[in-house]
Amino acid sequence: MKKTPYSAAAEQARRYEQAKQFDLAAISWKRAASVARLRVNQEWAAVRADVCEKILSLAARMEHLQESASERAKEAAKTKAKKKMADALEAHIKTTSEEA
């Protein structure tokens, strides 16, 4: 039995999703939606395309948040090191000023 254009596009989209290639999956689902004859298939493919695009969006946001968290952690470490140095200098100044 010959596959319909919808079936072929949907199958390809499914494979892309399984491989976590959501950008390609979204494109394939949109193609499937455009060639689907049945309204239920059009709607299903459109929803799957939307899901894939949202997964991509969330992944990008997560990456950005992780980078921001890493930068904040580095800044916190620098601040902590500066505070430690300031405390050491203050202790040294107190020690040396008492000797004079």
C-alpha positions in Angstrom: 0.0 0.0 0.0 1.3 3.4 -1.0 1.9 6.0 1.7 0.0 9.2 1.5 2.0 12.5 1.5 0.6 13.1 5.0 1.7 9.7 6.3 5.2 10.1 4.8 5.6 13.6 6.3 4.2 12.5 9.7 6.5 9.5 9.8 9.5 11.7 9.1 8.4 14.2 11.7 8.0 11.4 14.3 11.5 10.2 13.5 12.9 13.7 14.0 11.1 14.0 17.3 12.5 10.7 18.5 16.0 11.9 17.5 15.3 15.2 19.4 15.7 17.2 16.2 12.7 19.4 17.1 13.5 22.1 14.5 13.3 19.5 11.7 10.3 17.8 13.3 8.4 21.1 13.4 9.0 21.7 9.7 7.9 18.1 8.9 4.8 18.4 11.0 3.9 21.7 9.2 4.4 20.0 5.9 2.2 17.1 7.1 -0.5 19.6 8.2 -0.4 21.3 4.8 -0.9 18.0 2.8 -3.4 16.3 5.2 -6.8 15.7 3.7 -8.6 15.0 7.0 -9.2 17.9 9.4 -8.2 15.8 12.4 -4.8 15.1 10.8 -4.4 18.7 10.0 -5.1 19.7 13.5 -2.9 16.9 15.0 0.1 17.9 12.8 -0.4 21.6 13.6 -0.4 20.8 17.3 2.7 18.6 17.1 4.5 21.4 15.2 3.6 23.8 17.9 4.8 21.4 20.6 8.1 21.0 18.8 8.5 24.8 18.5 7.8 25.2 22.2 10.3 22.6 23.1 12.9 24.5 21.1 11.9 27.7 22.8 12.1 26.2 26.3 15.5 24.7 25.5 16.8 28.0 24.4 15.5 29.7 27.5 17.0 27.0 29.7 20.4 27.4 28.1 20.2 31.2 28.6 19.2 30.8 32.3 22.0 28.3 32.8 24.5 30.7 31.3 23.1 33.5 33.5 23.4 31.3 36.6 26.9 30.4 35.8 27.8 34.1 35.3 26.2 35.0 38.7 28.1 32.2 40.4 31.4 33.5 39.0 30.5 37.0 40.1 29.6 35.8 43.6 32.9 33.9 43.9 34.8 37.1 42.9 32.8 39.1 45.4 33.5 36.5 48.1 37.3 36.6 47.3 37.3 40.4 47.4 35.5 40.3 50.8 38.0 37.8 52.1 40.9 40.0 51.0 39.3 43.1 52.5 38.8 41.3 55.8 42.4 40.1 55.8 43.7 43.6 55.0 41.5 45.1 57.8 42.9 42.5 60.3 46.4 43.3 59.1 45.9 47.1 59.5 44.5 46.6 63.0 47.5 44.4 63.9 50.1 46.8 62.6 48.4 49.9 63.9 48.4 48.4 67.4 52.2 47.8 67.2 52.9 51.4 66.5 
